Amino acid sequence: MKTSNFRIVPLATEIAEAARRVVNAGSADHALITVDSPRSSPCRHCLQWAQPGERVVLFPYAAIPSGNPYSETGPIFVHANECRRYSAINEYPVDFRNGRVFRAYDLSYNIIDAQLMNGSEPEVVIESLLQNPDTAFVDVRSVTYGCFTFRVVRVGHASGLPFDRVAL
């Protein structure tokens, strides 16, 4: 198996935990829902689809901080109960090999390229976007709803990147 030059950055545990606290406090912009169909509610923390009958927190999230032209807030899910953060950071998550678009951003959070995964292997698409030296990171999003799924960075980037810790 080829070693990739990138790593997967799922939603930070602190953000998932905060979403669980906020929904339990009754915030109007956080909803606790029970999943009713498979492949409808992907958890951005463990990077797995919630199964029918499981509860998830639905809440607004801005992967690009506000105050930037490409900032957008959209709904995302995390499991209502604690789940283990995706740890196979050197492997593209199996559950998201289809139905994704890749947006490359520079250090100023400007989109510099985007590619639809159109029958290609996601690793190939990501590697091609990271070939541009101006690419600071790649956000993976749903093709249909446009929701943020996870971030991809080059190997060697520190885990404390400011865009890995966007607040609720």
VMD Tcl script that builds the backbone (N, CA, C; Angstrom):
set m [mol new atoms 504]
animate dup $m
set s [atomselect $m all]
$s set {name element resname resid chain x y z} {
  {N N MET 1 A 0.834 -1.177 0.000}
  {CA C MET 1 A 0.000 0.000 0.000}
  {C C MET 1 A 0.884 1.248 0.000}
  {N N LYS 2 A 0.587 2.162 -0.913}
  {CA C LYS 2 A 1.360 3.397 -1.032}
  {C C LYS 2 A 1.066 4.308 0.156}
  {N N THR 3 A 2.115 4.904 0.703}
  {CA C THR 3 A 1.952 5.870 1.779}
  {C C THR 3 A 1.501 7.183 1.160}
  {N N SER 4 A 0.455 7.777 1.722}
  {CA C SER 4 A -0.045 9.034 1.182}
  {C C SER 4 A 0.745 10.207 1.753}
  {N N ASN 5 A 0.704 11.302 1.027}
  {CA C ASN 5 A 1.382 12.523 1.442}
  {C C ASN 5 A 0.426 13.453 2.178}
  {N N PHE 6 A -0.687 12.934 2.619}
  {CA C PHE 6 A -1.661 13.754 3.317}
  {C C PHE 6 A -2.188 13.019 4.533}
  {N N ARG 7 A -2.868 13.790 5.384}
  {CA C ARG 7 A -3.534 13.161 6.524}
  {C C ARG 7 A -4.946 13.720 6.641}
  {N N ILE 8 A -5.805 12.907 7.155}
  {CA C ILE 8 A -7.215 13.235 7.347}
  {C C ILE 8 A -7.371 13.929 8.695}
  {N N VAL 9 A -8.137 15.028 8.718}
  {CA C VAL 9 A -8.385 15.766 9.958}
  {C C VAL 9 A -9.901 15.771 10.199}
  {N N PRO 10 A -10.393 14.839 11.029}
  {CA C PRO 10 A -11.818 14.850 11.361}
  {C C PRO 10 A -12.131 16.001 12.311}
  {N N LEU 11 A -13.390 16.214 12.548}
  {CA C LEU 11 A -13.819 17.253 13.479}
  {C C LEU 11 A -13.145 17.048 14.835}
  {N N ALA 12 A -12.661 18.115 15.418}
  {CA C ALA 12 A -11.980 18.045 16.705}
  {C C ALA 12 A -12.920 17.523 17.794}
  {N N THR 13 A -12.377 16.731 18.690}
  {CA C THR 13 A -13.158 16.174 19.799}
  {C C THR 13 A -13.802 17.276 20.624}
  {N N GLU 14 A -13.090 18.377 20.819}
  {CA C GLU 14 A -13.632 19.485 21.615}
  {C C GLU 14 A -14.905 20.051 20.990}
  {N N ILE 15 A -14.962 20.078 19.673}
  {CA C ILE 15 A -16.148 20.602 18.995}
  {C C ILE 15 A -17.307 19.614 19.124}
  {N N ALA 16 A -17.030 18.317 18.969}
  {CA C ALA 16 A -18.077 17.304 19.136}
  {C C ALA 16 A -18.630 17.332 20.558}
  {N N GLU 17 A -17.746 17.422 21.543}
  {CA C GLU 17 A -18.188 17.466 22.939}
  {C C GLU 17 A -19.004 18.724 23.219}
  {N N ALA 18 A -18.573 19.848 22.657}
  {CA C ALA 18 A -19.311 21.102 22.846}
  {C C ALA 18 A -20.705 21.000 22.233}
  {N N ALA 19 A -20.818 20.395 21.068}
  {CA C ALA 19 A -22.127 20.231 20.428}
  {C C ALA 19 A -23.049 19.390 21.301}
  {N N ARG 20 A -22.519 18.353 21.915}
  {CA C ARG 20 A -23.330 17.503 22.805}
  {C C ARG 20 A -23.791 18.284 24.032}
  {N N ARG 21 A -22.914 19.094 24.600}
  {CA C ARG 21 A -23.301 19.923 25.756}
  {C C ARG 21 A -24.362 20.951 25.368}
  {N N VAL 22 A -24.156 21.602 24.235}
  {CA C VAL 22 A -25.055 22.669 23.801}
  {C C VAL 22 A -26.453 22.111 23.500}
  {N N VAL 23 A -26.538 20.962 22.836}
  {CA C VAL 23 A -27.867 20.397 22.544}
  {C C VAL 23 A -28.569 20.010 23.841}
  {N N ASN 24 A -27.821 19.507 24.821}
  {CA C ASN 24 A -28.426 19.133 26.108}
  {C C ASN 24 A -28.868 20.348 26.906}
  {N N ALA 25 A -28.288 21.513 26.606}
  {CA C ALA 25 A -28.693 22.759 27.275}
  {C C ALA 25 A -29.914 23.379 26.603}
  {N N GLY 26 A -30.357 22.782 25.491}
  {CA C GLY 26 A -31.576 23.245 24.837}
  {C C GLY 26 A -31.399 24.363 23.821}
  {N N SER 27 A -30.213 24.530 23.279}
  {CA C SER 27 A -29.979 25.576 22.286}
  {C C SER 27 A -30.858 25.372 21.055}
  {N N ALA 28 A -31.424 26.456 20.558}
  {CA C ALA 28 A -32.341 26.389 19.415}
  {C C ALA 28 A -31.647 25.967 18.118}
  {N N ASP 29 A -30.344 26.216 17.995}
  {CA C ASP 29 A -29.671 25.876 16.739}
  {C C ASP 29 A -28.969 24.519 16.774}
  {N N HIS 30 A -29.209 23.735 17.804}
  {CA C HIS 30 A -28.710 22.363 17.905}
  {C C HIS 30 A -29.909 21.444 18.099}
  {N N ALA 31 A -29.982 20.371 17.309}
  {CA C ALA 31 A -31.116 19.455 17.401}
  {C C ALA 31 A -30.624 18.039 17.674}
  {N N LEU 32 A -31.315 17.359 18.557}
  {CA C LEU 32 A -31.050 15.955 18.834}
  {C C LEU 32 A -32.063 15.163 18.027}
  {N N ILE 33 A -31.582 14.364 17.091}
  {CA C ILE 33 A -32.495 13.607 16.239}
  {C C ILE 33 A -32.129 12.127 16.248}
  {N N THR 34 A -33.111 11.311 15.943}
  {CA C THR 34 A -32.899 9.877 15.809}
  {C C THR 34 A -32.820 9.554 14.324}
  {N N VAL 35 A -31.760 8.901 13.920}
  {CA C VAL 35 A -31.535 8.565 12.517}
  {C C VAL 35 A -32.592 7.546 12.084}
  {N N ASP 36 A -33.217 7.810 10.942}
  {CA C ASP 36 A -34.266 6.900 10.478}
  {C C ASP 36 A -33.903 6.153 9.196}
  {N N SER 37 A -32.811 6.524 8.553}
  {CA C SER 37 A -32.415 5.793 7.353}
  {C C SER 37 A -30.887 5.701 7.267}
  {N N PRO 38 A -30.400 4.615 6.689}
  {CA C PRO 38 A -28.946 4.451 6.581}
  {C C PRO 38 A -28.347 5.492 5.643}
  {N N ARG 39 A -27.102 5.836 5.887}
  {CA C ARG 39 A -26.327 6.736 5.034}
  {C C ARG 39 A -26.980 8.115 4.886}
  {N N SER 40 A -27.620 8.566 5.968}
  {CA C SER 40 A -28.246 9.891 5.951}
  {C C SER 40 A -27.563 10.867 6.897}
  {N N SER 41 A -26.794 10.360 7.862}
  {CA C SER 41 A -26.243 11.212 8.909}
  {C C SER 41 A -24.797 10.823 9.219}
  {N N PRO 42 A -23.847 11.383 8.481}
  {CA C PRO 42 A -22.452 11.029 8.727}
  {C C PRO 42 A -21.872 11.801 9.916}
  {N N CYS 43 A -21.291 11.093 10.852}
  {CA C CYS 43 A -20.644 11.728 12.003}
  {C C CYS 43 A -19.301 12.280 11.551}
  {N N ARG 44 A -19.086 13.577 11.783}
  {CA C ARG 44 A -17.848 14.224 11.351}
  {C C ARG 44 A -16.703 13.987 12.330}
  {N N HIS 45 A -16.977 13.330 13.432}
  {CA C HIS 45 A -15.949 13.041 14.428}
  {C C HIS 45 A -15.339 11.652 14.204}
  {N N CYS 46 A -16.169 10.625 14.112}
  {CA C CYS 46 A -15.648 9.269 13.902}
  {C C CYS 46 A -15.589 8.899 12.420}
  {N N LEU 47 A -16.182 9.740 11.567}
  {CA C LEU 47 A -16.239 9.538 10.119}
  {C C LEU 47 A -16.869 8.202 9.744}
  {N N GLN 48 A -18.004 7.940 10.386}
  {CA C GLN 48 A -18.830 6.783 10.047}
  {C C GLN 48 A -20.282 7.248 9.959}
  {N N TRP 49 A -21.065 6.525 9.187}
  {CA C TRP 49 A -22.486 6.830 9.075}
  {C C TRP 49 A -23.191 6.368 10.344}
  {N N ALA 50 A -24.028 7.231 10.910}
  {CA C ALA 50 A -24.866 6.823 12.035}
  {C C ALA 50 A -25.894 5.828 11.505}
  {N N GLN 51 A -26.213 4.849 12.323}
  {CA C GLN 51 A -27.143 3.800 11.913}
  {C C GLN 51 A -28.565 4.141 12.342}
  {N N PRO 52 A -29.575 3.626 11.619}
  {CA C PRO 52 A -30.956 3.871 12.036}
  {C C PRO 52 A -31.149 3.498 13.508}
  {N N GLY 53 A -31.822 4.387 14.220}
  {CA C GLY 53 A -32.050 4.203 15.646}
  {C C GLY 53 A -31.044 4.936 16.516}
  {N N GLU 54 A -29.867 5.260 15.976}
  {CA C GLU 54 A -28.875 6.024 16.731}
  {C C GLU 54 A -29.291 7.490 16.785}
  {N N ARG 55 A -28.885 8.149 17.860}
  {CA C ARG 55 A -29.162 9.577 17.981}
  {C C ARG 55 A -27.920 10.368 17.578}
  {N N VAL 56 A -28.167 11.497 16.905}
  {CA C VAL 56 A -27.099 12.390 16.487}
  {C C VAL 56 A -27.474 13.819 16.846}
  {N N VAL 57 A -26.459 14.643 16.957}
  {CA C VAL 57 A -26.657 16.075 17.152}
  {C C VAL 57 A -26.466 16.729 15.783}
  {N N LEU 58 A -27.438 17.507 15.377}
  {CA C LEU 58 A -27.373 18.286 14.144}
  {C C LEU 58 A -27.134 19.727 14.557}
  {N N PHE 59 A -26.073 20.339 14.029}
  {CA C PHE 59 A -25.736 21.705 14.446}
  {C C PHE 59 A -25.000 22.446 13.339}
  {N N PRO 60 A -25.002 23.784 13.399}
  {CA C PRO 60 A -24.309 24.575 12.376}
  {C C PRO 60 A -22.811 24.596 12.631}
  {N N TYR 61 A -22.056 24.553 11.540}
  {CA C TYR 61 A -20.604 24.538 11.646}
  {C C TYR 61 A -20.003 25.331 10.486}
  {N N ALA 62 A -19.007 26.124 10.773}
  {CA C ALA 62 A -18.278 26.873 9.745}
  {C C ALA 62 A -16.849 26.359 9.693}
  {N N ALA 63 A -16.534 25.596 8.656}
  {CA C ALA 63 A -15.175 25.068 8.502}
  {C C ALA 63 A -14.186 26.184 8.180}
  {N N ILE 64 A -14.648 27.197 7.469}
  {CA C ILE 64 A -13.848 28.391 7.192}
  {C C ILE 64 A -14.351 29.458 8.156}
  {N N PRO 65 A -13.481 30.049 8.958}
  {CA C PRO 65 A -13.939 31.016 9.961}
  {C C PRO 65 A -14.686 32.201 9.350}
  {N N SER 66 A -15.651 32.705 10.091}
  {CA C SER 66 A -16.381 33.881 9.630}
  {C C SER 66 A -15.402 35.042 9.464}
  {N N GLY 67 A -15.783 35.989 8.638}
  {CA C GLY 67 A -14.903 37.107 8.345}
  {C C GLY 67 A -14.048 36.862 7.115}
  {N N ASN 68 A -14.220 35.712 6.484}
  {CA C ASN 68 A -13.524 35.371 5.246}
  {C C ASN 68 A -14.559 35.216 4.134}
  {N N PRO 69 A -14.232 35.629 2.912}
  {CA C PRO 69 A -15.213 35.573 1.828}
  {C C PRO 69 A -15.777 34.172 1.569}
  {N N TYR 70 A -14.991 33.135 1.787}
  {CA C TYR 70 A -15.469 31.780 1.510}
  {C C TYR 70 A -16.049 31.078 2.737}
  {N N SER 71 A -16.249 31.823 3.796}
  {CA C SER 71 A -16.861 31.244 4.991}
  {C C SER 71 A -18.311 30.897 4.690}
  {N N GLU 72 A -18.719 29.730 5.120}
  {CA C GLU 72 A -20.110 29.328 5.001}
  {C C GLU 72 A -20.432 28.415 6.166}
  {N N THR 73 A -21.588 28.650 6.747}
  {CA C THR 73 A -22.031 27.804 7.850}
  {C C THR 73 A -23.027 26.814 7.291}
  {N N GLY 74 A -22.847 25.555 7.660}
  {CA C GLY 74 A -23.758 24.523 7.194}
  {C C GLY 74 A -23.983 23.494 8.276}
  {N N PRO 75 A -25.031 22.700 8.112}
  {CA C PRO 75 A -25.351 21.692 9.117}
  {C C PRO 75 A -24.424 20.488 9.027}
  {N N ILE 76 A -24.031 19.986 10.200}
  {CA C ILE 76 A -23.270 18.736 10.266}
  {C C ILE 76 A -23.801 17.899 11.436}
  {N N PHE 77 A -23.419 16.637 11.449}
  {CA C PHE 77 A -23.831 15.709 12.494}
  {C C PHE 77 A -22.628 15.207 13.273}
  {N N VAL 78 A -22.870 14.926 14.561}
  {CA C VAL 78 A -21.971 14.105 15.371}
  {C C VAL 78 A -22.859 13.160 16.172}
  {N N HIS 79 A -22.319 12.006 16.514}
  {CA C HIS 79 A -23.074 11.091 17.365}
  {C C HIS 79 A -23.439 11.782 18.681}
  {N N ALA 80 A -24.651 11.547 19.166}
  {CA C ALA 80 A -25.082 12.135 20.443}
  {C C ALA 80 A -24.301 11.537 21.605}
  {N N ASN 81 A -23.951 10.279 21.483}
  {CA C ASN 81 A -23.121 9.630 22.501}
  {C C ASN 81 A -21.667 9.714 22.056}
  {N N GLU 82 A -20.791 9.697 23.027}
  {CA C GLU 82 A -19.364 9.780 22.732}
  {C C GLU 82 A -18.971 8.722 21.718}
  {N N CYS 83 A -18.166 9.118 20.755}
  {CA C CYS 83 A -17.615 8.179 19.782}
  {C C CYS 83 A -16.123 8.453 19.664}
  {N N ARG 84 A -15.410 7.479 19.175}
  {CA C ARG 84 A -13.953 7.598 19.044}
  {C C ARG 84 A -13.628 8.380 17.785}
  {N N ARG 85 A -12.800 9.400 17.919}
  {CA C ARG 85 A -12.400 10.214 16.768}
  {C C ARG 85 A -11.671 9.342 15.750}
  {N N TYR 86 A -11.951 9.563 14.495}
  {CA C TYR 86 A -11.294 8.832 13.413}
  {C C TYR 86 A -9.791 8.902 13.599}
  {N N SER 87 A -9.153 7.746 13.635}
  {CA C SER 87 A -7.724 7.726 13.953}
  {C C SER 87 A -6.844 7.208 12.818}
  {N N ALA 88 A -7.430 6.666 11.781}
  {CA C ALA 88 A -6.636 6.155 10.657}
  {C C ALA 88 A -6.313 7.319 9.720}
  {N N ILE 89 A -5.655 8.345 10.276}
  {CA C ILE 89 A -5.495 9.606 9.568}
  {C C ILE 89 A -4.662 9.505 8.297}
  {N N ASN 90 A -3.970 8.407 8.089}
  {CA C ASN 90 A -3.199 8.217 6.863}
  {C C ASN 90 A -3.986 7.470 5.795}
  {N N GLU 91 A -5.257 7.176 6.095}
  {CA C GLU 91 A -6.109 6.449 5.155}
  {C C GLU 91 A -7.383 7.230 4.901}
  {N N TYR 92 A -7.772 7.312 3.640}
  {CA C TYR 92 A -9.018 7.983 3.290}
  {C C TYR 92 A -10.175 7.136 3.838}
  {N N PRO 93 A -11.144 7.754 4.526}
  {CA C PRO 93 A -12.242 6.992 5.139}
  {C C PRO 93 A -13.087 6.234 4.109}
  {N N VAL 94 A -13.257 4.962 4.340}
  {CA C VAL 94 A -13.986 4.084 3.432}
  {C C VAL 94 A -15.414 4.575 3.190}
  {N N ASP 95 A -16.073 5.087 4.230}
  {CA C ASP 95 A -17.478 5.483 4.107}
  {C C ASP 95 A -17.702 6.679 3.194}
  {N N PHE 96 A -16.644 7.371 2.787}
  {CA C PHE 96 A -16.819 8.602 2.010}
  {C C PHE 96 A -16.055 8.585 0.689}
  {N N ARG 97 A -16.014 7.412 0.065}
  {CA C ARG 97 A -15.309 7.278 -1.211}
  {C C ARG 97 A -16.156 7.738 -2.388}
  {N N ASN 98 A -17.443 7.982 -2.159}
  {CA C ASN 98 A -18.336 8.431 -3.221}
  {C C ASN 98 A -19.112 9.658 -2.768}
  {N N GLY 99 A -19.587 10.426 -3.730}
  {CA C GLY 99 A -20.451 11.556 -3.430}
  {C C GLY 99 A -19.759 12.719 -2.753}
  {N N ARG 100 A -18.496 12.974 -3.070}
  {CA C ARG 100 A -17.738 14.048 -2.423}
  {C C ARG 100 A -17.143 14.994 -3.461}
  {N N VAL 101 A -16.977 16.230 -3.032}
  {CA C VAL 101 A -16.273 17.243 -3.804}
  {C C VAL 101 A -15.102 17.722 -2.947}
  {N N PHE 102 A -14.010 18.077 -3.596}
  {CA C PHE 102 A -12.796 18.490 -2.900}
  {C C PHE 102 A -12.515 19.953 -3.238}
  {N N ARG 103 A -12.375 20.782 -2.206}
  {CA C ARG 103 A -12.080 22.203 -2.396}
  {C C ARG 103 A -10.720 22.508 -1.777}
  {N N ALA 104 A -9.812 23.015 -2.598}
  {CA C ALA 104 A -8.477 23.388 -2.125}
  {C C ALA 104 A -8.476 24.865 -1.746}
  {N N TYR 105 A -7.871 25.184 -0.590}
  {CA C TYR 105 A -7.796 26.547 -0.072}
  {C C TYR 105 A -6.347 26.932 0.184}
  {N N ASP 106 A -6.083 28.248 0.103}
  {CA C ASP 106 A -4.763 28.742 0.480}
  {C C ASP 106 A -4.776 29.151 1.953}
  {N N LEU 107 A -3.660 29.675 2.431}
  {CA C LEU 107 A -3.551 30.046 3.845}
  {C C LEU 107 A -4.490 31.180 4.257}
  {N N SER 108 A -4.996 31.936 3.280}
  {CA C SER 108 A -5.938 33.026 3.571}
  {C C SER 108 A -7.379 32.563 3.450}
  {N N TYR 109 A -7.590 31.263 3.350}
  {CA C TYR 109 A -8.923 30.656 3.244}
  {C C TYR 109 A -9.628 30.989 1.939}
  {N N ASN 110 A -8.876 31.237 0.868}
  {CA C ASN 110 A -9.464 31.461 -0.450}
  {C C ASN 110 A -9.470 30.145 -1.215}
  {N N ILE 111 A -10.565 29.857 -1.914}
  {CA C ILE 111 A -10.600 28.665 -2.757}
  {C C ILE 111 A -9.679 28.905 -3.947}
  {N N ILE 112 A -8.796 27.947 -4.193}
  {CA C ILE 112 A -7.901 28.075 -5.336}
  {C C ILE 112 A -8.125 26.979 -6.371}
  {N N ASP 113 A -8.886 25.956 -5.991}
  {CA C ASP 113 A -9.219 24.890 -6.933}
  {C C ASP 113 A -10.319 24.035 -6.313}
  {N N ALA 114 A -11.023 23.312 -7.145}
  {CA C ALA 114 A -12.043 22.377 -6.674}
  {C C ALA 114 A -12.185 21.271 -7.707}
  {N N GLN 115 A -12.404 20.060 -7.210}
  {CA C GLN 115 A -12.590 18.936 -8.119}
  {C C GLN 115 A -13.673 18.024 -7.575}
  {N N LEU 116 A -14.493 17.572 -8.467}
  {CA C LEU 116 A -15.526 16.598 -8.162}
  {C C LEU 116 A -14.899 15.217 -8.296}
  {N N MET 117 A -15.146 14.366 -7.315}
  {CA C MET 117 A -14.661 12.999 -7.429}
  {C C MET 117 A -15.592 12.314 -8.418}
  {N N ASN 118 A -15.111 12.119 -9.613}
  {CA C ASN 118 A -15.931 11.632 -10.712}
  {C C ASN 118 A -15.418 10.271 -11.168}
  {N N GLY 119 A -15.608 9.274 -10.316}
  {CA C GLY 119 A -15.138 7.936 -10.640}
  {C C GLY 119 A -13.662 7.738 -10.354}
  {N N SER 120 A -12.987 8.783 -9.906}
  {CA C SER 120 A -11.565 8.684 -9.582}
  {C C SER 120 A -11.381 8.209 -8.152}
  {N N GLU 121 A -10.197 7.746 -7.881}
  {CA C GLU 121 A -9.847 7.415 -6.514}
  {C C GLU 121 A -9.655 8.726 -5.758}
  {N N PRO 122 A -10.222 8.885 -4.571}
  {CA C PRO 122 A -10.092 10.149 -3.852}
  {C C PRO 122 A -8.636 10.506 -3.537}
  {N N GLU 123 A -7.816 9.502 -3.283}
  {CA C GLU 123 A -6.407 9.767 -2.984}
  {C C GLU 123 A -5.715 10.472 -4.143}
  {N N VAL 124 A -6.051 10.070 -5.373}
  {CA C VAL 124 A -5.443 10.669 -6.566}
  {C C VAL 124 A -5.876 12.126 -6.695}
  {N N VAL 125 A -7.161 12.394 -6.462}
  {CA C VAL 125 A -7.674 13.759 -6.556}
  {C C VAL 125 A -7.016 14.647 -5.505}
  {N N ILE 126 A -6.928 14.159 -4.274}
  {CA C ILE 126 A -6.308 14.937 -3.192}
  {C C ILE 126 A -4.841 15.211 -3.498}
  {N N GLU 127 A -4.121 14.186 -3.913}
  {CA C GLU 127 A -2.692 14.362 -4.234}
  {C C GLU 127 A -2.518 15.405 -5.333}
  {N N SER 128 A -3.406 15.399 -6.324}
  {CA C SER 128 A -3.270 16.383 -7.410}
  {C C SER 128 A -3.519 17.796 -6.896}
  {N N LEU 129 A -4.477 17.975 -5.993}
  {CA C LEU 129 A -4.740 19.301 -5.426}
  {C C LEU 129 A -3.580 19.775 -4.554}
  {N N LEU 130 A -2.962 18.850 -3.838}
  {CA C LEU 130 A -1.846 19.212 -2.962}
  {C C LEU 130 A -0.550 19.470 -3.726}
  {N N GLN 131 A -0.524 19.146 -5.013}
  {CA C GLN 131 A 0.667 19.440 -5.827}
  {C C GLN 131 A 0.867 20.940 -5.983}
  {N N ASN 132 A -0.220 21.690 -5.886}
  {CA C ASN 132 A -0.112 23.145 -5.962}
  {C C ASN 132 A 0.494 23.631 -4.647}
  {N N PRO 133 A 1.643 24.302 -4.688}
  {CA C PRO 133 A 2.275 24.744 -3.437}
  {C C PRO 133 A 1.442 25.762 -2.660}
  {N N ASP 134 A 0.485 26.404 -3.313}
  {CA C ASP 134 A -0.382 27.369 -2.627}
  {C C ASP 134 A -1.499 26.692 -1.839}
  {N N THR 135 A -1.717 25.404 -2.068}
  {CA C THR 135 A -2.768 24.694 -1.341}
  {C C THR 135 A -2.319 24.455 0.096}
  {N N ALA 136 A -3.076 25.037 1.032}
  {CA C ALA 136 A -2.790 24.851 2.457}
  {C C ALA 136 A -3.557 23.658 3.005}
  {N N PHE 137 A -4.760 23.445 2.502}
  {CA C PHE 137 A -5.596 22.331 2.940}
  {C C PHE 137 A -6.694 22.099 1.927}
  {N N VAL 138 A -7.329 20.941 2.035}
  {CA C VAL 138 A -8.440 20.562 1.166}
  {C C VAL 138 A -9.612 20.196 2.059}
  {N N ASP 139 A -10.759 20.801 1.803}
  {CA C ASP 139 A -11.974 20.409 2.517}
  {C C ASP 139 A -12.757 19.444 1.643}
  {N N VAL 140 A -13.228 18.371 2.260}
  {CA C VAL 140 A -14.044 17.369 1.595}
  {C C VAL 140 A -15.480 17.637 2.006}
  {N N ARG 141 A -16.362 17.737 1.005}
  {CA C ARG 141 A -17.761 18.085 1.249}
  {C C ARG 141 A -18.682 17.145 0.484}
  {N N SER 142 A -19.914 17.111 0.930}
  {CA C SER 142 A -20.944 16.339 0.248}
  {C C SER 142 A -21.267 16.990 -1.094}
  {N N VAL 143 A -21.374 16.185 -2.136}
  {CA C VAL 143 A -21.759 16.703 -3.446}
  {C C VAL 143 A -23.208 17.175 -3.425}
  {N N THR 144 A -24.081 16.430 -2.785}
  {CA C THR 144 A -25.504 16.744 -2.842}
  {C C THR 144 A -25.909 17.903 -1.942}
  {N N TYR 145 A -25.471 17.896 -0.695}
  {CA C TYR 145 A -25.886 18.934 0.235}
  {C C TYR 145 A -24.817 20.000 0.465}
  {N N GLY 146 A -23.600 19.738 0.061}
  {CA C GLY 146 A -22.518 20.711 0.220}
  {C C GLY 146 A -21.938 20.792 1.616}
  {N N CYS 147 A -22.387 19.947 2.517}
  {CA C CYS 147 A -21.951 19.996 3.914}
  {C C CYS 147 A -20.501 19.543 4.071}
  {N N PHE 148 A -19.803 20.209 4.981}
  {CA C PHE 148 A -18.435 19.849 5.327}
  {C C PHE 148 A -18.401 18.423 5.867}
  {N N THR 149 A -17.424 17.632 5.408}
  {CA C THR 149 A -17.260 16.273 5.906}
  {C C THR 149 A -15.991 16.155 6.743}
  {N N PHE 150 A -14.840 16.528 6.180}
  {CA C PHE 150 A -13.584 16.545 6.926}
  {C C PHE 150 A -12.561 17.348 6.140}
  {N N ARG 151 A -11.418 17.567 6.742}
  {CA C ARG 151 A -10.330 18.338 6.136}
  {C C ARG 151 A -9.163 17.400 5.847}
  {N N VAL 152 A -8.359 17.773 4.853}
  {CA C VAL 152 A -7.154 17.036 4.501}
  {C C VAL 152 A -5.996 18.035 4.483}
  {N N VAL 153 A -4.880 17.660 5.109}
  {CA C VAL 153 A -3.671 18.491 5.114}
  {C C VAL 153 A -2.482 17.639 4.688}
  {N N ARG 154 A -1.428 18.311 4.293}
  {CA C ARG 154 A -0.190 17.605 3.951}
  {C C ARG 154 A 0.397 16.941 5.200}
  {N N VAL 155 A 1.087 15.847 4.995}
  {CA C VAL 155 A 1.819 15.201 6.080}
  {C C VAL 155 A 2.834 16.196 6.619}
  {N N GLY 156 A 2.967 16.237 7.937}
  {CA C GLY 156 A 3.940 17.122 8.559}
  {C C GLY 156 A 3.339 18.376 9.140}
  {N N HIS 157 A 2.069 18.677 8.814}
  {CA C HIS 157 A 1.432 19.849 9.412}
  {C C HIS 157 A 1.112 19.552 10.870}
  {N N ALA 158 A 1.263 20.532 11.713}
  {CA C ALA 158 A 0.970 20.372 13.138}
  {C C ALA 158 A -0.525 20.149 13.347}
  {N N SER 159 A -0.859 19.397 14.378}
  {CA C SER 159 A -2.276 19.102 14.643}
  {C C SER 159 A -3.031 20.296 15.192}
  {N N GLY 160 A -2.343 21.312 15.674}
  {CA C GLY 160 A -3.013 22.466 16.252}
  {C C GLY 160 A -3.290 23.576 15.259}
  {N N LEU 161 A -3.477 23.237 14.000}
  {CA C LEU 161 A -3.780 24.248 12.994}
  {C C LEU 161 A -4.998 25.037 13.411}
  {N N PRO 162 A -5.000 26.337 13.191}
  {CA C PRO 162 A -6.143 27.143 13.637}
  {C C PRO 162 A -7.445 26.682 13.008}
  {N N PHE 163 A -7.428 26.191 11.775}
  {CA C PHE 163 A -8.664 25.769 11.141}
  {C C PHE 163 A -9.093 24.372 11.569}
  {N N ASP 164 A -8.360 23.739 12.464}
  {CA C ASP 164 A -8.748 22.449 13.029}
  {C C ASP 164 A -9.539 22.666 14.320}
  {N N ARG 165 A -9.668 23.905 14.763}
  {CA C ARG 165 A -10.279 24.188 16.056}
  {C C ARG 165 A -11.327 25.298 15.958}
  {N N VAL 166 A -12.098 25.307 14.880}
  {CA C VAL 166 A -13.115 26.350 14.732}
  {C C VAL 166 A -14.179 26.151 15.802}
  {N N ALA 167 A -14.530 27.207 16.491}
  {CA C ALA 167 A -15.501 27.126 17.583}
  {C C ALA 167 A -16.921 27.044 17.063}
  {N N LEU 168 A -17.807 26.570 17.925}
  {CA C LEU 168 A -19.233 26.507 17.583}
  {C C LEU 168 A -19.827 27.884 17.575}
}
mol reanalyze $m
mol bondsrecalc $m
mol representation Tube
mol addrep $m
